[in-house]
């Protein structure tokens, strides 16, 4: 399977994560709204704030939904760009880095979803937003370049060995 196909699989896996997170936020919002509507209107004591808390929680889930819907739009706007073949790291790239002692880390540079893991053709990639410190360090680099990244609480010098 070619690098373009692998990027497509990773991109679609990330889209599925966003859709799942959006669905969860919708479900949680509905649950919070129901809790707020079904709470007794008269406070039982001055410490009884269940309704207000449920309303606030519903608002938080509403904001999360808006963020996921915006991320969905962003992804659709950059999809073609992410799937282009390039020799430098840009958004949409799948990057493999190696260091001493057989240390290997793989990243998928994609807006949103930082820390999520996508599997592309049997290989796991950690999603990294291009605006994060790791993302900024990688953007524009090519195979053979060395970068310094903080992984597992340690600063490491890693070599870029593959860009898909």
N, C-alpha and C positions, 0 to 999 in steps of 0.2 A: 504494500500500500504506500502511495507517495506521500510526500510531506504536505501537499495541499489537502489530500484526503484526511490525514491525521489532524490538521488544523481544523478542518470542517467538523470532524467528530468531536474535538475538544470544544469548539464554539457551540455546537448543538447541545452538548452535555451541559455547558454553562447556561445556555438559554433554558434548559429544562430545570436547572436549579433555581433560576430566577422565577420561573413560572410556579414552581412548587412553593417557594418562599412567599410569593404573592398570594397563592391560594391559602396558605397557612395564615397570613395576615388578615385576609378576608374572613376566614372562619373565626379567628380570635376576636376580630372586631364585632362580628355578629353576636358572638357569645357574650362579650362585654356589654353590648347594647341591650341584649336580653336581660342580663343581670341588673343593669341600671333601671330598665323599665319595670322589672318585677320586684325591685326593692321596695319596701314599705316607704311611703312618702314622709311619714312622721318619724323623726329620729327617736330612737328608744332612749338614748342618753347623749350627752355632749360628745361622747367618744364614738358614736355610731355615725360613721362617714362612708358606709359601704356604697351607697348610691353615687356619691361624688367620686369615690375612687374608681368605680366601674365606668363612670362617664369619662374620667380622665384616661383610663386605660383604653377605652374605645377610641378616644382622640389620638392616642399614641399609635394604635394599630392603623388608624386612618392615615397618619403621616407615613408610616412604614409602607402602606399600600401605594401611596403617592410616589415614594422613592423607588419602589420596585417597578411601577409603571413608567417612570421616567427612565430608569435603567433599561427597560425593555425597548423604549424608543431609541435610546442612544445605541444599543446593540444593533438594532435594525439599520440605523444610519451608518454604522461603521463596518457592517458585515462584509461587504465586498472588499474593503480595504484590508480587513483582518485576514482575509483568505488569499491575498496576493503573495506570491513568492518573492522573497527579498534576501539579500545577503547581510542586512543589518537588522538589529532588533528594533521593532516598532510594536505598537499595539497589535495584539493578535498572535504574536510570536510565541512559540513553544521553545523554551530554552533549557539546555542541559549544561550544568556547570560541574566541574570536578575539582577536587582538592587533594591534599595529602591523605594517605591512609585509606584510599578507595572511597573517600567521601564524595557522594553524588547528590545533587539537588536539582529538581526540575521545576521550572516556573512557567505559568501561562500568564502573559501580560494582557490583562483585560480590565476595563473600567468596572468598578464595583466588585463585590463578592470576595474581597481580600480574605485569604485564609481558607477559602473553600477548596475542595479537591475535586478535580475532574479527571476522569480516566479516558484516555484516547488510545485505542488499540492495545489495551493491556498495560499501559504505562500511566502512572499517576503524576499529575502536575498540580502544584499549589498555585492557586490564583493570586496574582499580585497586581494591584492597581499601578499603572504607569506613573502616577503622581506620588507614590510612596518613596521613601528613601531607596529601597531596593530597586523599584521600578525606574527611578531617575538614574540610578547607577548603571542600569542595563541598557536604557534607550540609546540607540545609535551605535552600540558596540557590535563587533563581529566575531566570528570564530577565531580563536587564538588570543583574544584580548583577555586580560586579567581584570577582575573586579574585586573589591573588598566589600563583603556583606556580613551582616550580623545574622547568624543562623544558630539556633539552639543555644542562644545566650553567649555565643562566642563570635568574635570577629575573625573572619576567615578570608584568605586570599584564594579565589577560585578562578579557574580558567574556563572560558566559554568553549565548549567542545562541540555543541550542536545547536543549530537554529533551524526550526521547522516553521 
